Amino acid sequence: MRPRTSLAALFLIATLCSLTACKRAATTGPIVITFQTDWYPQPEHGGFYDALLKGYYKDEGLDVRITPGGPFVSAENQVSGGAAQFAMGSSDQVLVAVSRGLPVVAVMATMQQDPQAIMLHKDSPVQSFADFNGHTIAVKPGSIWFQYLLKRYNLTNVREIPATYSVANFLQDPNYIQQCFVTSEPYFARKSGAEIKTMLISDTGYQPYRVVFTATSFLHEHPELVAKFVRASLRGWRDYLSDSTTANTEISKLNPAMSPDQMQFSTQTLRDQHFITGPDPNQFGHFISDRWSTMYQQLVDLKVITNSIDPKTAYTTQFIDDAARP
């Protein structure tokens, strides 16, 4: 009878093979990198597609494969399990993942400000976050920002229903309230004739970054590859904010459900509200340690994080600082 190989041994063999392939690729050609996005192709990913299409990753010796996400894709598991080398997420998600033992670390900010918001009809009696008591809100189950909202404003009488990732119910019900990205759902609501208003969650003091993260082991073993990916991605985002034509043309092919008008709306909103760069263009891609510390304390207060960690272990500024040098 043939001896059985243990799972631990198989994992070790796979890891050694992966590392060997990585080293061999460094001398034989571009290194294949899988990048997991957080949703289907859209302008919120524009800088990465720009870097891909204009050859910025190739210039760095990388063969980047962009893998679309979706509502049921766990980017943290993809990265920590080795299925992807980089992924998109948010700083609160990364902090929670690290507190639960997942070895991931954020390496750059893709958005300085979060476009997560609540969308209401224009004539809704809700004028502030404190007015939500007695109302029903459609939210993705388990959303941390919603837990923060309930506690921050003492909302003890709010009914939560699952988000549908559509505006169909919103259009049918003048009292309907739902989560949204201000770069997306408002476009469909207004196109269908609805007059709306939105309330950014970041205005409550809950301000996660949108980030790119990688596995801690990958960062330690291949810092040069992380530096290359960050450098090329930032170059792509700078170009995209100046001229989105090339990337948006490709995105429309990959995601035909997105019309040119919708992409123009999303791109212009990203620019006008400075979601990518923040109010200070010099902070493009960067992290501020105080924001990570504040976010960590908010998560602890919500009891979302119960295992204490040093928030500085969840991110690094090394590669952003290097990319900013002339």
DOKOL-700561 format. One line per field, with one value per residue (C-alpha): residue in one letter; y, z, x. Coordinates in steps of 0.2 Angstrom, whole numbers. Each point is the difference from the previous one (the first is absolute). Example, Ala and Ser with C-alpha at 12.3 -4.5 7.8 and 13.67 -1.06 7.14 Angstrom:
<vexkes>
rest	(A,S)
yy	(-22,17)
zz	(39,-3)
xx	(62,6)
</vexkes>
This chain:
<vexkes>
rest	(M,R,P,R,T,S,L,A,A,L,F,L,I,A,T,L,C,S,L,T,A,C,K,R,A,A,T,T,G,P,I,V,I,T,F,Q,T,D,W,Y,P,Q,P,E,H,G,G,F,Y,D,A,L,L,K,G,Y,Y,K,D,E,G,L,D,V,R,I,T,P,G,G,P,F,V,S,A,E,N,Q,V,S,G,G,A,A,Q,F,A,M,G,S,S,D,Q,V,L,V,A,V,S,R,G,L,P,V,V,A,V,M,A,T,M,Q,Q,D,P,Q,A,I,M,L,H,K,D,S,P,V,Q,S,F,A,D,F,N,G,H,T,I,A,V,K,P,G,S,I,W,F,Q,Y,L,L,K,R,Y,N,L,T,N,V,R,E,I,P,A,T,Y,S,V,A,N,F,L,Q,D,P,N,Y,I,Q,Q,C,F,V,T,S,E,P,Y,F,A,R,K,S,G,A,E,I,K,T,M,L,I,S,D,T,G,Y,Q,P,Y,R,V,V,F,T,A,T,S,F,L,H,E,H,P,E,L,V,A,K,F,V,R,A,S,L,R,G,W,R,D,Y,L,S,D,S,T,T,A,N,T,E,I,S,K,L,N,P,A,M,S,P,D,Q,M,Q,F,S,T,Q,T,L,R,D,Q,H,F,I,T,G,P,D,P,N,Q,F,G,H,F,I,S,D,R,W,S,T,M,Y,Q,Q,L,V,D,L,K,V,I,T,N,S,I,D,P,K,T,A,Y,T,T,Q,F,I,D,D,A,A,R,P)
yy	(0,17,12,15,17,11,17,9,-8,4,18,1,-8,13,14,-5,-2,17,8,-9,5,18,0,-9,12,15,-7,-7,13,11,-6,-5,9,-2,15,-3,15,3,0,-2,11,19,17,-3,-11,11,4,-19,-3,16,-7,-17,7,13,-13,8,-17,-8,14,-6,-18,-6,-9,5,-9,10,-12,8,-2,0,-1,-18,2,1,9,-2,-19,1,9,-9,-17,5,0,19,10,16,5,15,3,13,4,-5,-17,-2,4,-13,-13,3,-1,-17,-6,2,5,15,18,15,7,15,10,0,12,13,3,-14,2,-11,10,-1,4,8,8,19,3,-12,7,-7,15,-7,-17,3,0,-19,-6,-8,-3,-15,0,-13,-5,-14,-11,2,17,7,18,-3,-7,16,10,-8,3,17,7,-11,-7,-13,-1,-3,-15,-8,-9,-8,11,-6,9,8,16,-9,0,18,6,-9,6,19,-5,-12,3,-10,-1,6,6,18,-5,-13,-2,19,-1,-13,8,17,-8,-7,16,-1,16,-6,5,-9,0,-5,-12,9,15,-10,-1,-18,2,-16,1,-11,-10,-13,-13,-15,-15,4,-15,7,17,-7,-12,11,19,4,-7,10,16,-3,-3,15,11,-5,1,18,4,-7,9,17,-3,-6,16,10,-10,-15,-4,-15,-9,4,-7,-17,0,2,-16,-10,6,4,4,16,14,14,12,-10,-1,19,3,-11,7,18,-3,-8,15,14,-7,-4,-18,-6,14,7,19,0,-7,-3,-14,-9,-19,4,-5,11,-10,9,-5,-18,2,8,-13,-14,8,2,-19,-4,11,-10,-16,-5,-2,-10,-5,14,4,14,9,4,-18,1,12,7,17,-7,-2,16,9,-8,3,19,2,8)
zz	(0,-5,15,2,0,14,-4,9,-12,-15,5,3,-18,-8,9,-5,-18,0,7,-13,-14,6,0,-16,-8,5,-12,-14,-2,8,17,0,13,4,6,7,-1,11,-13,-18,-12,3,0,19,-7,-14,5,0,-17,-6,7,-9,-17,-1,5,17,8,-14,1,18,-6,6,-9,10,-2,7,7,3,17,5,15,5,-3,16,-6,17,-2,-18,5,17,-9,-15,-14,-3,4,2,3,3,17,14,15,12,-9,1,19,3,-10,9,17,-5,-5,-19,-5,-11,-1,-10,-12,-8,1,-16,7,14,3,0,-12,11,3,4,-14,4,-10,-1,10,14,18,4,1,10,6,17,-9,-6,15,-5,-18,-10,-9,-13,5,-4,15,12,-6,13,-5,4,17,3,-6,12,15,-5,-1,13,-14,10,-11,-18,-10,-11,-15,-13,-14,-17,-10,-11,1,-6,18,2,-15,5,18,4,18,-5,7,-5,0,-16,-7,-6,-15,-5,6,-1,-19,-2,11,-8,-17,4,6,18,10,13,14,7,17,0,14,1,7,16,4,-6,-14,-6,-15,-15,-2,-9,12,-2,11,13,-6,-18,6,10,-13,-15,5,-17,-9,12,-4,-18,1,11,-11,-16,7,6,-17,-7,12,-4,-19,3,10,-15,-14,3,-18,-3,17,-2,-17,6,15,-11,-10,16,8,-14,13,3,-12,-6,10,16,-1,-4,16,11,-7,2,18,4,-6,6,18,1,6,-8,5,16,3,0,-17,9,10,-16,4,18,17,16,16,10,-11,2,19,0,-11,11,16,-8,-4,17,7,-11,6,-18,5,16,-1,3,-14,-4,-15,-7,-5,-12,-12,-6,-8,-6,-18,-2,7,-12,-15,5,-2,-16)
xx	(0,7,4,-12,7,-6,-9,15,12,-11,-1,19,3,-12,8,17,-6,-8,16,11,-12,1,19,1,-12,12,13,-11,-14,-14,-6,-18,-10,-18,-10,-17,-12,-15,-13,-4,11,-5,8,4,13,6,17,5,-7,9,16,-3,-5,14,13,5,0,10,12,3,2,-17,-13,-16,-16,-15,-13,-18,-8,-18,-12,6,19,11,15,8,-1,6,16,3,-2,11,-13,4,16,-10,-18,-11,-9,-2,11,-14,-1,19,1,-14,9,16,-8,-7,17,0,17,-4,7,-6,13,-8,-16,-11,-12,3,-19,-13,-15,-11,-16,-19,-12,-17,-14,2,-16,5,-3,17,12,14,7,-8,-17,0,-9,-17,6,5,17,6,18,12,-1,15,5,12,-4,-19,5,9,-14,-12,11,6,-17,-9,-11,-10,-15,6,-5,14,-4,12,6,-4,14,-14,-11,-16,-8,6,-9,-16,-1,2,5,13,18,15,19,9,16,-2,10,-13,-19,-4,3,-13,-12,1,0,-17,-7,2,6,12,12,15,9,18,4,17,-9,-4,19,1,13,8,13,-3,16,10,7,11,5,13,11,-1,6,14,6,-3,1,7,-16,-11,10,-2,-19,-3,11,-9,-17,2,7,-16,-11,8,-3,-18,-5,7,-7,-11,-4,12,-5,-19,0,7,-11,-15,5,3,-16,-13,-13,9,-6,12,-11,1,19,1,-11,11,17,-6,-6,16,9,-12,-1,18,-3,17,11,-9,0,19,7,17,-9,-4,3,6,-6,0,3,-12,-15,5,1,-17,-7,7,-7,-17,0,5,-14,-12,7,3,18,2,18,12,13,11,-9,17,2,-15,9,16,5,17,-6,-9,14,12,-12,-1,19,6)
</vexkes>
